[in-house]
Amino acid sequence: MTKEEFIAALKDLNIEVTEEKLTELNKFYKLLVDWNKKINLTRIIEEQDVYLKHFYDSLTITKVVDLNEEKTLCDVGTGAGFPGIVLKIFYPNLKVTLIDSLEKRIKYLNEVIKELNLQNIEAIHSRGEDYQGSFDIVTSRAVANIEKLLTYTMHLVKKNGLFIAMKGNIDKEITPEIEKKISKKYQIVTINKFCLPKENSNRSLVVIKNK
């Protein structure tokens, strides 16, 4: 995905792309590539692939939630900062907490936060299941199967708040039996299935409300 294609694709998500945001993404990309030589952050490092599979993919969460209001958001297992850093760049109104279990990644994330001069965002060295907090939105991208993921995340979702799992093909993970099991404790609001542009790979956004 070229930058021009990225901008056009975000228009379809009703997201405005400014020169300032593009500059921040470019800085973020360079930091990602630089740090990836030192620690394992991602196998995806080609610029056009990063813009599609990391930057654009992170922003697809806006298909299921409005991020324009002031909200608290926790990204569990953020890894290289996806989706949390990208969401903070495009929605500076969000108060973002990034959680990752690897201390080296936290050092990298703090460097990104510093270099991009991002405000109201912090990176925490912790496992999701060990962290305590209360957030409007909790998200996690490509971390674990949905059942296990709920044990890492739902205690962080405030009452009537949302957990949004960003997944690939969800069909094998959410069978009717699993859906029934989840629904005993929580409300499955929606499962939004779509394909990434260009490569047409499957994506799913599973939105679960903490009743």
C-alpha positions in Angstrom: 0.0 0.0 0.0 1.5 3.3 -1.1 1.0 6.4 1.0 -1.4 7.6 -1.7 -3.4 4.4 -1.4 -3.2 4.6 2.4 -4.7 8.1 2.3 -7.5 7.0 0.0 -8.3 4.0 2.1 -8.5 6.1 5.2 -11.0 8.4 3.5 -13.3 5.3 3.2 -12.9 5.0 7.0 -13.8 8.7 7.4 -10.4 9.4 8.8 -8.6 12.6 7.8 -4.9 12.4 7.0 -2.9 15.6 7.6 0.7 16.2 6.7 1.5 16.3 10.4 0.1 12.8 10.9 2.0 11.5 7.8 5.2 13.0 9.2 4.6 11.2 12.6 3.9 7.9 10.8 7.1 8.3 8.8 9.1 8.8 12.0 7.3 5.9 13.6 8.2 3.7 10.6 11.9 4.7 10.7 12.0 3.9 14.5 10.3 0.6 13.9 12.9 -0.4 11.3 15.8 0.8 13.3 14.7 -1.0 16.5 13.8 -4.1 14.6 17.5 -4.6 13.9 18.1 -4.8 17.7 15.0 -6.6 19.0 12.3 -8.7 17.5 9.4 -6.4 16.8 7.9 -7.6 13.5 8.6 -9.6 10.4 6.9 -7.0 8.3 9.4 -4.2 7.6 8.9 -3.2 3.9 7.3 0.3 3.9 4.3 -0.5 1.8 3.6 -3.7 3.8 3.8 -1.7 7.1 1.4 0.9 5.8 -1.1 -1.8 4.9 -0.7 -4.5 7.5 0.2 -2.4 10.5 -0.8 1.3 10.0 -4.1 0.8 8.0 -5.0 -2.4 9.8 -4.7 -0.7 13.2 -7.1 2.0 12.1 -9.8 -0.5 11.0 -10.9 -0.5 14.6 -12.8 2.6 13.7 -15.3 0.4 11.8 -16.8 -0.6 15.1 -16.1 2.3 17.6 -16.1 6.1 17.5 -12.8 7.3 18.8 -13.4 11.0 18.4 -14.6 11.5 22.0 -12.3 11.6 25.0 -11.8 8.0 26.0 -9.4 5.8 27.8 -8.0 3.0 25.8 -5.7 0.1 26.8 -3.8 -1.9 24.2 -2.9 -5.3 25.7 0.0 -7.1 24.1 0.8 -4.1 22.0 4.1 -5.4 20.7 5.5 -2.9 18.3 2.8 -0.4 19.2 -0.1 -1.7 17.1 -2.8 -0.5 17.2 -2.1 1.8 20.2 0.6 4.1 18.8 -1.2 4.5 15.5 -4.5 5.3 17.3 -2.8 7.9 19.4 -1.3 9.6 16.4 -4.7 9.9 14.7 -6.8 10.4 17.9 -4.8 12.6 20.2 -7.9 13.0 22.4 -7.5 9.3 23.6 -5.7 8.6 26.8 -3.7 5.5 25.9 -2.1 2.8 28.0 0.2 0.3 26.2 0.8 -3.0 27.9 3.5 -5.5 26.9 5.2 -8.3 28.8 8.7 -7.8 27.2 10.8 -5.0 28.8 12.8 -4.4 25.7 9.6 -3.5 23.8 8.7 -1.1 26.5 12.0 0.7 26.1 11.3 0.9 22.3 7.8 2.2 22.9 9.0 4.9 25.3 11.5 6.0 22.6 8.7 6.2 20.1 6.5 8.2 22.5 9.4 10.6 23.2 10.4 11.0 19.5 6.9 11.6 18.4 6.2 13.9 21.4 3.0 12.0 22.2 1.0 13.1 25.2 -1.3 11.2 27.6 0.1 7.8 26.6 2.2 5.4 28.7 3.9 2.1 28.2 3.7 -0.5 31.0 5.8 -3.6 31.4 3.2 -6.1 32.5 1.1 -9.1 31.4 -2.5 -8.2 30.7 -3.8 -10.6 33.3 -1.5 -9.0 36.0 -2.4 -5.4 35.3 -5.2 -3.5 37.1 -7.1 -0.7 35.6 -10.5 0.4 34.3 -10.8 1.6 30.7 -13.6 2.6 28.2 -12.0 0.5 25.5 -9.6 -2.4 25.7 -8.1 -3.8 22.5 -5.7 -6.5 21.5 -4.4 -7.4 18.1 -3.3 -10.9 17.1 -2.4 -12.0 20.6 -4.2 -15.2 21.5 -7.4 -17.2 20.8 -10.6 -15.4 21.9 -11.3 -17.5 25.0 -7.8 -17.1 26.4 -7.8 -13.4 25.4 -10.9 -12.7 27.5 -9.0 -13.8 30.6 -6.2 -11.3 29.8 -8.5 -8.4 29.1 -12.0 -8.3 30.5 -11.0 -7.3 34.0 -9.7 -4.1 32.5 -12.9 -3.2 30.8 -15.1 -0.9 32.9 -18.8 -1.6 33.2 -20.5 -1.0 29.8 -17.1 -0.6 28.3 -15.9 -2.4 25.2 -13.3 -5.0 24.5 -12.4 -5.2 20.8 -10.4 -8.1 19.6 -8.6 -7.5 16.3 -8.3 -10.9 14.6 -7.8 -12.6 11.3 -10.4 -15.3 10.3 -12.5 -15.8 13.5 -14.7 -18.6 12.3 -12.8 -21.5 14.0 -12.4 -19.5 17.2 -16.1 -18.5 17.7 -18.2 -21.5 17.3 -21.8 -21.5 18.4 -20.7 -23.3 21.6 -18.0 -20.7 22.4 -20.4 -17.8 21.5 -22.9 -19.2 24.0 -20.2 -19.6 26.7 -19.0 -16.0 26.2 -22.6 -14.6 26.2 -23.2 -16.0 29.7 -20.8 -13.4 31.1 -20.6 -10.7 28.5 -22.5 -9.3 25.5 -21.2 -9.9 22.0 -22.1 -6.7 20.4 -21.0 -7.4 16.9 -18.5 -9.4 14.8 -17.4 -7.3 11.9 -15.7 -9.3 9.1 -13.9 -7.7 6.2 -10.8 -8.0 4.0 -7.7 -5.9 3.9 -7.5 -4.0 0.6 -4.8 -5.0 -1.9 -4.2 -8.5 -0.5 -7.8 -9.4 0.5 -6.7 -11.2 3.7 -9.5 -11.9 6.2 -9.9 -9.7 9.2 -12.5 -9.7 12.1 -13.3 -7.2 14.8 -15.0 -8.9 17.7 -16.7 -6.3 20.0 -17.6 -7.5 23.5 -19.4 -5.4 26.1 -18.8 -5.8 29.8 -22.3 -6.0 31.2 
